[in-house]
Amino acid sequence: MTRLELEMEDQMSPNPKEMDVHLVVEFGNVRFDYTACATAASLFMQECRNYRYPKHLAVVHDDPRRYPRMPNERLYLEH
């Protein structure tokens, strides 16, 4: 695969039939903004609340397309 093809694949939803959301995660003074499909975002949030203690964790209702996809998003769909 070419570099462009890999970059395009990274921006594709692992669940294209589902709506993408803007996920905000803050640990200390560091904020992360990601795009994720709704199911992966929900499962990630549940795991964070069970095992980690983020300062802030939310789904924001705006256009998620301007953010990078959540790293390892597919793993949350394979539970």
Contacts in CASP RR format, 6 or more apart in sequence:
PFRMAT RR
TARGET T0000
AUTHOR 0000-0000-0000
METHOD contacts of the structure
MODEL  1
MTRLELEMEDQMSPNPKEMDVHLVVEFGNVRFDYTACATAASLFMQECRN
YRYPKHLAVVHDDPRRYPRMPNERLYLEH
1 9 0 8 1.000
10 68 0 8 1.000
10 69 0 8 1.000
11 68 0 8 1.000
11 69 0 8 1.000
13 20 0 8 1.000
13 37 0 8 1.000
13 69 0 8 1.000
13 73 0 8 1.000
14 37 0 8 1.000
14 40 0 8 1.000
14 73 0 8 1.000
14 74 0 8 1.000
14 77 0 8 1.000
15 37 0 8 1.000
15 39 0 8 1.000
15 40 0 8 1.000
15 77 0 8 1.000
18 37 0 8 1.000
18 38 0 8 1.000
18 39 0 8 1.000
19 37 0 8 1.000
19 38 0 8 1.000
20 35 0 8 1.000
20 36 0 8 1.000
20 37 0 8 1.000
20 38 0 8 1.000
20 64 0 8 1.000
20 65 0 8 1.000
21 35 0 8 1.000
21 36 0 8 1.000
21 37 0 8 1.000
21 38 0 8 1.000
21 41 0 8 1.000
21 59 0 8 1.000
21 60 0 8 1.000
21 64 0 8 1.000
22 33 0 8 1.000
22 34 0 8 1.000
22 35 0 8 1.000
22 59 0 8 1.000
22 60 0 8 1.000
22 61 0 8 1.000
22 62 0 8 1.000
22 63 0 8 1.000
22 64 0 8 1.000
22 67 0 8 1.000
23 33 0 8 1.000
23 34 0 8 1.000
23 35 0 8 1.000
23 36 0 8 1.000
23 41 0 8 1.000
23 44 0 8 1.000
23 45 0 8 1.000
23 58 0 8 1.000
23 59 0 8 1.000
23 60 0 8 1.000
23 64 0 8 1.000
23 70 0 8 1.000
24 31 0 8 1.000
24 32 0 8 1.000
24 33 0 8 1.000
24 56 0 8 1.000
24 57 0 8 1.000
24 58 0 8 1.000
24 59 0 8 1.000
24 60 0 8 1.000
25 31 0 8 1.000
25 32 0 8 1.000
25 34 0 8 1.000
25 48 0 8 1.000
25 54 0 8 1.000
25 56 0 8 1.000
25 57 0 8 1.000
26 32 0 8 1.000
26 54 0 8 1.000
26 55 0 8 1.000
26 56 0 8 1.000
26 57 0 8 1.000
27 52 0 8 1.000
27 54 0 8 1.000
27 55 0 8 1.000
28 55 0 8 1.000
31 56 0 8 1.000
33 67 0 8 1.000
34 67 0 8 1.000
34 68 0 8 1.000
34 69 0 8 1.000
34 70 0 8 1.000
34 71 0 8 1.000
35 64 0 8 1.000
35 65 0 8 1.000
35 67 0 8 1.000
35 68 0 8 1.000
35 69 0 8 1.000
35 70 0 8 1.000
36 44 0 8 1.000
36 64 0 8 1.000
36 69 0 8 1.000
36 70 0 8 1.000
36 73 0 8 1.000
36 76 0 8 1.000
37 73 0 8 1.000
37 77 0 8 1.000
39 76 0 8 1.000
39 77 0 8 1.000
40 70 0 8 1.000
40 73 0 8 1.000
40 74 0 8 1.000
40 76 0 8 1.000
40 77 0 8 1.000
41 59 0 8 1.000
41 70 0 8 1.000
43 76 0 8 1.000
43 77 0 8 1.000
43 79 0 8 1.000
44 70 0 8 1.000
44 76 0 8 1.000
45 57 0 8 1.000
45 59 0 8 1.000
47 76 0 8 1.000
48 54 0 8 1.000
48 57 0 8 1.000
49 57 0 8 1.000
END
